[in-house]
């Protein structure tokens, strides 16, 4: 399931063999529980249809978000509508892998790679559960669907496979059924993985994506408040300015980067994250 992602990680030569082997073992575990996880997800999607919210949320609640709760560094999920409303029927429908894997490599990850290791785990985990959610027609529930970390922080949205306020679904609080996806087609696993890169929000990092269609390649880059789009020999460079009194120009650039990328995806361009931009 994760073969192409693993191959790309290996091709960069940026990661130790110990890290790659542990990632492989965890990916194998997630692949092995994909069918059972999908079965639970289908039930959850069926239960949390927009039209059914009035029957399952608290009387004084008008929430429209389905939240999957997890802790930082723990890879389990439980659905809820609001704080303290964990659904007992599906509590820990995804269980953490710790204690469930006999790692093929007993070596520990070096301290200087631990942050990289956990960020890669985060990316692959969100890619995996997002892909399953997509395959289970999660968008047809008609509500924003996201993860909550450490009981407070709204993190990752499945509706467009993006983190927090970069997602266009972040502030969808109107009590109405929505079009639950940003896309007119299903994304491939590797396309979802590209969108899990948190560096889109980090001004001092560079994201470089390529888009391919009919053997034509376009390249799209963001760094700080500048986006550069290269296609058919043409270069479109935009310096984005803040839209408020404080300097949020990178956020403006990031949202533009995503908006234009979404348009390309919906025009049937295939997204790929360039080697060397896997973090």
Secondary structure, DSSP 8 states (H G I E B T S, - for coil): --HHHHHHHHHHT-S-HHHHHHHHHHHHHHHHTHHHHHHHHHHHHHHT-GGGHHHHS-TT-----EEEEE-TT---BEEESSTT-B-GGGTTSB--STTT---S------GGGHHHHHHHHHHHHHHHHHHHHHHTTGGGG-S-EEEEETTTEEEEETTTTEEGGGSTTTT--SSS-----S-SS---HHHHHHHT-GGGG-TTSEEEEEEEETTEEEEEEEETTEEEEEETTEEEEEE---SSSS--HHHHHHHHHHHHHHHHHHTT-EEEE-TT---
